[in-house]
Amino acid sequence: MDLKYFRAHTSLDDDVLKRVCHLIVEDIHYQTSWGDGTERDPDAWLQRFKDNLWIPVLWTYQGKPGGFHWLHDFGDHAAGAYTWVGGIVFPEFRGRQFEPLRVRSWSLMRTTFEAIGFVRLFAACLTHNTAGQKWCEKTCGYIRAGIYRDWILHHGALTDCVLYCMRPQDQGLLWVDAEKRVLRVRQMKSQHDNFRVIRVTS
């Protein structure tokens, strides 16, 4: 498996980005491992990239889109810049036979993230998403930091998540930023509950 067949793309034209956003939304509707706060509209995904709220990184193998990562909720800290990483492997490259390819692709992705200034990488998976956890731990080499109770909104309920960081020395920062993010999630839950009350009583 020659690395020359892999490519990382951080500058994507609108047509490619639109295609990727549609592929992601198709997966969201098919899978059950996405949180309630995940956009279900491909145009909304596209707008977030255009507004520089998320940073898109696509990897291809032999010219075919293999997977996509987006950097989100990034920030600066005294120790340096950090980011949360979302990711998806497209259906054509799923399955055990492609595991060596996915491992090589992640090596390329991590090098790409570092090149644009992000060494401190964080990720999260729903506790029931065992495939996602395997991908984080086995494919990417993330360190399992622990479980954050009631961290994400899933099917209208606060749900536990496994949190990850790429380097052991970043665990403290991971938990601090996770606490900031969960406050937004709980605000979303409160708004969701209020909306249900209004619908029931109106």
Buried (B, 14 or more C-beta within 10 A) or exposed (E): EEEEEBBBBEEBEEEBBBBBBBBBBEBBEEEEBBBBEBBEEBEEBBBBBEEEEBBBBBBBBEEEBBBBBBBEBBEEEEEEBBBBBBBBBBEEBBEEEBBEBBBBBBBBBBEBBEEEEBBBBBBBBBBEBEEBBEBBBEBBEBBEBEEBEBBBBBEEEBBBBBBBBBEEEBBEBBBEBBEEBBEEBBEBBEEEEEEEEEEEEE
